[in-house]
Amino acid sequence: MKAAVYEGKGQVNVREVPVPDLGEGEVLLAVEACSICGTDLRTYRHGDRKITPPRILGHEFCGRVVESRSPDAGIRAGDRVVMYIVILHGSDRYVEMGRANLSDHRTTMSYHHDGAFAPFVRVPAAAVQQGNLFRVASDIPSDRMSLAEPLGCVMNAHSRLGVGLKDTVAVLGAGPIGIMHAAVARLQGAQKVYVLDSNPGRVDMARRFDIDGALLVRPDGSHRDEIASLTGGFGPDVVIVAASSAAAQNDALQMAARAGRVSFFAGLPKSDPIAPLDVNQIHYKELAVSGSYSEKRSDFQAAFTLLQSGRFPADRIITHHLPIERITEGFRLMESGEALKVCIMPASQP
Ligand SMILES: [Zn+2]
């Protein structure tokens, strides 16, 4: 089969690899859709210490079961499934508190196991046993369901933000993740939802969604005055940073209303994680700042259900569909901001 194999920094090559052989308890999926994640792009450009090449990337996927060697009768050939990609190998206090995403006893697809930028992907036995495969209703398109994984990550951040009817919300970063945050905030009943970005093309794209405004981030900081006046002079109650930038983190702290909540959803590059922040904004305004990493099973379940309901604008967030051979073009489209989500549609031919 032809797969997109990460072979080191700057190298994702589409080449022939064997179709995976199944061991006891494992399941083979024919991949119908696998969306490109920001982390796939980051691994391609900068490498990742946690990934030992060669490795097939891609962890936001929907596939059809072609073979199951699992005793679990719930998973049968022909089923279409999405996967919660956190796989546990033991337990600890974080698993016990329902936060498996923070456990050291976890492995994930495309990091420790080959991912789904390939016609076929093997699901490890532990994942099948832990119930990580979620069966998709037959009439729901696979590209849409490939967003269950990133939307679950968004839900994880929202599980600490508790956005509701009393809140105004600003999202910094109008990439696919920023748009997902805005859409979730809207669904949760936020009074006003604004999205900000420094790329004018992305600001234009954001306006296609059900939000109250998309603002251009300007070097002179005038966007902060703009967002203040749009929120009664107070600033947003909730600010979500969905851009990997210290400037955006500072913007968030400065624009948040007093007693506001700020999510540093996006981290900074691992090579440059130290940033000067005006922490007095946290102190004097009594801000609650939270981080977010990966997702809990309950987040994935919520994302899965929301996508199946059709109430989430997934089909508009996916702007491009490409065959596997054009994956590096997909990376470029996401980088330039021309695309929101790019979905790879692998041909299911060995
Ligand atoms: Zn992802």
Residues whose N, C-alpha, C, O or C-beta is under 5 A from the ligand:
A	BS01	ZN	C37 P150
